Amino acid sequence: MGSFEKQTTYYSDTKSSSTDIDHDQTTSDEVVQNHNQVPPPPPPLMAPIVSSYNDHIRPLLDAVDKLRTLALNKSLSEFRKLPKSISSTAEALTTFMRITGSVKESLRKILLRGEFHEYPGEKNMHCTARLVEMLNSFSDELNECPESDPKRKFLMEEFECLEEAKEISLPNFLPRTAFLSLLQSKVNGISTIPIAFVEKLWKYIEEVLISVLMSHVEDYHQLQISARRAGLNLIEKMKEKSMNWVLEVIEMEKLTDYTCNPEFMRDWNKFMCQKEEFMVEVNNQSRFRMELEGFGMIEFENLRHFPHLLDQAFDLRMRIVSYWKVVLRRLVDLMALNMRLSLDKLVNKELEMEIVSELMDPHGNGIEKLMEEAPNVAAKRARLTATVNKLKECREILAKIKGRINTTSSDYN
């Protein structure tokens, strides 16, 4: 019995130990199997975060793209305003002809036709109106000068001229030399007024011409100096011609007393109708003044010292006053006509020739100089080109970023 119990106990312990080993082996296999198995994916918590991030960055990228587009359009607009690069003699010649044509057309508008829409706010460039004002001022100055006062030194100058013009001839004939002497004295008295007008006129034309020239060649530094010098030289030549012409007109007025204007005889007859009354008043010792039509109040006490010359002196004064009106009107009319002719020649003939002669150097390389771009224009062209290229690169980069964002968003969806 004892031996049997021992064997039973041993068997029982062995069985129990074997069971424990099998249990441990089963647990170990489960652990290995669980370790080799792929864990299940985590819950999709990142998708809302990425989607929210994309929703916030996409408007920022759109705003950046909008600003980039605005900057690109502005740069392209400035680039188009730059003068076209000149790369050949033919292009240079074409550009020169275009510039001179534009200058001439602008001058025709403001100087000859009275069109000022190119300079709406610059009254100094409304040339026809300013020229009319200058002519009116010239006329007023002539009529208001002392030489044009009809009662200035009334008959005293005539007495002096008649005394010095005496000759062996029939009596009561008015000596022409006396009239010419008075006329020359009066013309000399106003001679500085037309000369000053010519100076003032061409100073104004010079300002207008240089302003127009510079506005049309501002993008071509090669032409600016030549154009300005040509304009100044041309004005100097035209002013010299006008000055010589004015001096000739003054000399003509001093040498010849002639007019076909019927107003001269009409005015002279009107004045002479007062002669008889005037003579009676002068001979009346109790009277010292009287009203003469066209002269105003005349004092004649000192005239009684020249009774033998009174008749001729009165006639001479009436002739010179009547003719003087003709002289002044003729000066103004001739000045206006000559001014218009000079401006027409300047615009349509002289200007282009002067610019060409100034631009062409002795070696004939003047036109080729147009192919040299101004340093400031070249620098601006390079800067705008670099800016445009950078903005175009930014467009590609933004497009790639937007594409990645769209791809990421579709993957999470």
Secondary structure, DSSP 8 states (H G I E B T S, - for coil): -HHHHHHHHHHHHHHHHHHHHHHHHHHHHHHHHHHHS------S-HHHHHHHHHHHHHHHHHHHHHHHHHHHHHHHHHHHHS-----SHHHHHHHHHHHHHHHHHHHIIIIII---TTSTT-GGG-HHHHHHHHHHHHHHHHHHSGGG-TTTTTTHHHHHHHHHT--SS-TT---HHHHHHHHHHHHHHHTHHHHHHHHHHHHHHHHHHHHHHHHHSTT-HHHHHHHHHHHHHHHHHHHHHHHHHHHHHHHHHHH------THHHHHHHHHHTTHHHHHHHHH-TT--EEEETTTEEEE-GGGGG-TTTHHHHHHHHHHHHHHHHHHHHHHHHHHHHHHHHHHHHIIIIIHHHHHHHHH--TTS-TGGGGGS--HHHHHHHHHHHHHHHHHHHHHHHHHHHHHHHHHHHHHH-
